[in-house]
Amino acid sequence: MTVQHSGGGPPDRTLALLWRKTQPTPDRARGRKPTLQLDTVVDTAIALADERGIAAASMGNVAKALGVGTMTLYTYVPSKEELLDLMVDQVLLERRLPGPGDDRPADWRAQVELYSDETRAMFSRHPWLARVSTIRPPVGPGMLAAREYLLSTMFALGLPPARANLAALAIATYVDSAAGAEAESELIERTTGQTNDAWWHERGDLWENYFDVDRYPTMTAVWNDGAGGGTSYGGGTREVSTQAYRFGLDHLLDGIAAGA
């Protein structure tokens, strides 16, 4: 499965689309009213990606699903790069994160938990998102809403601006990366028809015939203690992954609190 990259379109044009500051000019120039809404185009592309994977959200497939010609679709979204940015930011905006003046959990940890829950649910609804690199993100309303939320949470903790920024970035990096890995795991299970536990079970011969306890003494100690992970250690991969996520987030927040 190929990884796609957001942020590849022309900046001025992409920003205008993300912030809905542009209209399909060719039809208007010919005196015809637009037959579609940009949100409809984006929603259709997301639905195709949800159902069949990110590769299915091509300009041709989206146009076919909407019952228009591909060239007509280009008057709304000039390229696949811009469509991808629109899809990603629209999905990011689905997270129900309180904005300025909105009610939110009183405790700062509960506010971070809300971000965690909403982000993991978002990736679960749209597993294709795990196949999109956002190293250069779509700088639209969805991205900025999450950024504002985490920053305001860190400000409420009493951190100075520079440290609040670092703490917010650390939380976003941890939560988003873990949620993406979780979604990718679900996506691989769905596309292959094989669970991760079953995949590991097929490789059970590793422990009997290849694993060297003298070469890997620490792993052996963990195994013997029953505290390892994966089916070979007595726990399912999903369960262990969830436990590891919880452990990491709790200790990350403990560290941020200690520095407040």
C-alpha positions in Angstrom: 0.0 0.0 0.0 1.5 3.2 -1.2 1.8 6.2 1.2 0.4 9.4 -0.2 1.6 12.9 0.9 -0.6 15.9 1.7 0.6 19.4 1.1 1.6 18.9 -2.5 -0.6 21.4 -4.3 0.1 25.1 -5.1 -0.1 26.9 -1.8 -2.3 29.9 -2.9 -4.8 27.7 -4.7 -4.8 25.0 -2.0 -5.4 27.6 0.8 -8.2 29.2 -1.1 -9.9 25.8 -1.5 -9.3 24.7 2.2 -10.8 28.0 3.5 -13.6 28.0 0.8 -12.4 31.3 -0.7 -12.7 30.1 -4.3 -15.4 29.1 -6.8 -15.3 27.0 -10.0 -14.5 29.8 -12.4 -14.7 28.1 -15.8 -18.5 27.4 -15.6 -19.2 30.8 -14.2 -17.2 32.4 -17.1 -19.4 30.6 -19.5 -22.5 31.8 -17.7 -23.5 28.5 -16.3 -24.2 28.1 -12.6 -22.1 25.5 -10.7 -24.0 22.2 -10.5 -22.0 20.9 -7.5 -20.9 22.1 -4.1 -17.2 21.7 -3.2 -18.2 20.0 0.1 -20.2 17.4 -2.0 -17.1 16.6 -4.0 -15.0 16.2 -0.9 -17.6 14.1 0.9 -17.9 11.8 -2.1 -14.1 11.3 -2.2 -14.0 10.5 1.5 -16.8 8.0 1.1 -15.0 6.2 -1.7 -11.8 6.1 0.4 -13.7 4.8 3.4 -15.2 2.0 1.3 -12.4 1.0 -1.0 -9.2 2.7 0.2 -7.4 5.9 -0.7 -6.5 4.9 -4.2 -10.3 4.7 -5.0 -10.6 8.4 -4.4 -9.2 9.3 -7.9 -10.6 12.2 -9.9 -12.1 9.8 -12.3 -13.9 7.7 -9.7 -15.2 10.8 -7.8 -16.5 12.3 -11.1 -18.2 9.0 -11.9 -19.8 8.7 -8.5 -21.1 12.3 -8.8 -22.4 11.6 -12.4 -20.3 14.3 -14.0 -17.4 14.3 -16.4 -13.8 14.3 -15.1 -13.1 17.6 -16.7 -16.1 19.1 -14.9 -14.7 17.9 -11.6 -11.4 19.8 -12.4 -13.4 23.0 -12.4 -14.1 22.4 -8.7 -10.8 20.8 -7.6 -7.9 21.4 -10.0 -5.8 18.4 -9.0 -5.7 15.2 -7.0 -3.1 16.8 -4.6 -5.6 19.5 -3.7 -8.4 16.9 -3.3 -6.3 14.9 -0.9 -5.7 18.0 1.2 -9.4 18.8 1.3 -10.2 15.2 2.3 -7.7 15.1 5.1 -8.7 18.5 6.5 -12.4 17.7 6.3 -11.8 14.5 8.3 -9.7 16.3 10.9 -12.6 18.7 11.3 -14.9 15.9 12.3 -13.3 15.7 15.7 -15.6 17.3 18.3 -13.1 19.5 20.0 -14.5 22.5 21.9 -13.5 25.9 20.5 -13.0 29.2 22.4 -15.9 29.8 24.7 -17.4 26.3 24.3 -17.9 24.0 27.3 -15.1 21.5 27.9 -14.0 19.1 30.6 -12.8 21.0 33.6 -9.7 18.9 34.2 -6.8 19.4 31.7 -6.1 15.6 31.6 -9.7 15.0 30.7 -9.3 17.6 27.9 -6.4 15.6 26.5 -8.4 12.4 26.9 -11.1 14.0 24.7 -8.5 14.8 22.0 -7.2 11.2 22.3 -10.7 9.6 22.0 -11.8 11.8 19.1 -8.5 11.3 17.2 -8.6 7.5 17.6 -12.3 7.4 16.6 -11.5 9.5 13.6 -8.8 7.2 12.4 -11.0 4.2 13.0 -13.8 5.7 10.8 -11.3 6.6 8.1 -8.5 4.0 8.2 -7.1 5.3 4.8 -5.9 8.3 6.8 -3.1 6.2 8.1 -1.8 5.9 4.5 -1.5 9.7 4.1 1.7 11.4 5.4 0.9 14.8 6.8 4.5 15.9 7.4 3.5 18.8 5.3 -0.1 19.1 6.5 -3.2 20.8 4.9 -3.3 24.0 6.8 -7.0 24.3 6.9 -9.7 24.7 9.6 -9.5 21.0 10.7 -5.7 21.2 11.4 -5.9 24.6 13.1 -8.9 23.6 15.3 -7.0 20.8 16.8 -3.9 22.9 17.3 -5.9 25.6 19.0 -7.6 23.1 21.3 -4.4 21.5 22.5 -2.6 24.8 23.0 -5.5 26.2 25.0 -5.4 23.1 27.2 -1.7 23.5 27.9 -2.2 27.2 28.6 -4.9 26.3 31.1 -2.3 24.1 32.9 -0.3 27.3 33.4 2.6 26.5 31.1 4.4 29.5 29.5 3.8 29.9 25.7 7.0 28.2 24.5 6.5 25.1 26.8 2.8 25.0 26.1 3.7 24.8 22.4 6.2 21.9 22.9 3.7 20.0 25.2 0.9 20.4 22.7 3.2 19.2 19.9 4.3 16.2 22.0 0.7 15.2 22.7 -0.3 15.5 19.1 2.7 13.6 17.9 2.1 10.7 20.3 -1.7 10.4 19.9 -1.8 10.9 16.2 1.0 8.5 15.5 -0.4 5.8 17.8 -3.9 6.3 16.3 -2.5 6.0 12.8 -0.7 2.8 13.6 -3.8 1.4 15.1 -5.8 2.3 12.0 -3.2 0.9 9.7 -3.3 -2.4 11.7 -7.1 -2.5 11.2 -6.7 -1.7 7.5 -4.2 -4.5 6.9 -6.5 -7.0 8.7 -9.3 -5.9 6.5 -7.5 -6.0 3.2 -5.7 -9.3 3.9 -8.5 -11.0 5.7 -6.1 -12.2 8.4 -5.9 -10.9 11.9 -2.6 -9.8 13.3 -2.8 -12.5 16.0 -3.2 -15.1 13.2 -0.2 -13.7 11.4 2.0 -14.1 14.5 0.6 -17.6 15.1 1.8 -18.6 11.6 5.3 -17.5 12.7 5.3 -19.4 15.9 8.2 -21.5 14.7 10.4 -18.5 15.4 10.3 -19.1 19.2 11.0 -22.8 19.0 13.7 -23.0 16.3 15.3 -19.6 15.8 15.0 -17.6 19.1 18.3 -17.7 21.1 17.7 -17.0 24.8 21.4 -16.2 25.2 21.3 -13.6 22.5 18.1 -12.0 23.7 18.3 -12.4 27.5 16.1 -9.4 28.3 13.3 -10.5 26.0 13.5 -13.9 27.6 13.2 -12.4 31.0 10.1 -10.5 29.9 8.7 -13.6 28.4 9.3 -15.7 31.5 7.7 -13.0 33.6 4.5 -13.2 31.4 4.7 -9.5 30.8 5.5 -9.6 27.0 3.2 -8.8 24.1 1.6 -10.6 21.2 0.0 -14.0 21.0 3.3 -15.8 21.8 3.3 -14.1 25.2 -0.3 -15.0 26.2 -1.9 -11.8 25.2 -3.6 -10.6 21.9 -1.7 -8.0 19.9 -4.6 -5.5 20.1 -4.8 -5.8 23.8 -1.1 -5.3 24.3 -1.1 -2.3 21.9 -3.9 -0.7 23.9 -2.1 -1.2 27.1 1.1 0.3 25.6 -0.8 3.3 24.4 -2.4 3.9 27.8 1.0 3.5 29.5 2.7 6.0 27.2 -0.1 8.6 27.3 -0.3 8.5 31.1 3.4 8.9 31.6 3.6 11.6 29.0 1.0 13.6 30.8 2.7 12.9 34.1 5.9 14.4 32.7 4.1 17.5 31.4 2.4 18.0 34.8 5.7 17.7 36.6 7.1 20.6 34.5 4.2 22.9 35.0 
